[in-house]
Amino acid sequence: MPVLAYSLANDIKGSWRIVFVPDELHLYVEFRPPGADPDPADWMSVDDFLAWRPKGALHKDALDRLVALICQAMSEP
């Protein structure tokens, strides 16, 4: 099954994405500059991403979006 990715926040510097690898049941977060290929070595766990204090507006937007996605998923019946 292919890797699934969802954009959390982006601007001209790059994008924060959540990445799910269904075959391995792994969920990661990555920051990728424009034009860069995904690099699994740079992916971080969701736990690590949630533990960081935002390092700027884009990072905060990505964190807020991820938290909103989690809350939405957990509130649906």
N, C-alpha and C positions, 0 to 999 in steps of 0.2 A: 504494500500500500504506500502511496506517495506521502511525502512530508507535507503537512498542512501548515500554512503560515497566515497570520492575521496582523495587519498593521495597527499598532496602538497609537502612534503619533509620528509625524514626519515634518521636516522642513528642509531648507536647502543644505543643511549640514548632514542630513541622513535620516534614518528612520529606526524607530523602536518597533520590534515585531515580537509576537509570541509565536513559537514554533512547536508543533506537536508531531512526534514521530510515532505513529500508531503501532507499527510493528514492535517497537521497543517499549511502548507506553511511557515515553519520556516527554516532558513539557519543559520548554526552555524559553528564555527571553534573549533577544540579540539586538545590538545596535549595529546598523550597517550604513556606512557612508554611501552617497550616490555612486552608482556604477560598480560597486564592489560585489563580488560573488559571496553567497552565504558561506561561512566558515564555521563548521560545528565546533572547532577548537575554541572559538570565541563565545559560544553560547554559555549562558549562565542559568543556574536553576531559578525557578520562580521564587523559592525561598530567599536566595541571595538578592534577587532584584527587589523583593518587598522589604528587605532589611536595610537597603541603602537609603540614605537621605537623598532626595532629589538634588542633582548637580546642575540644575538649570530648568528653564521653563519647559523645554521639550521633554526632559526626563520626568518632570512633575506631571505633564499631560499624559505621558505613557503610563505612569504609575496610577493616576486617577482612572484612566480608561481600563486598566487591568483590574483594579479593585471593583469598578462598576460591572465589568463582565462577570467576575466571580459572584458578586452579590445578585446579579440578575439570574445567573444559572442556579444559584441556591434558593432563590425565592420562587422559581417556577415549580408547579406541582409535578 
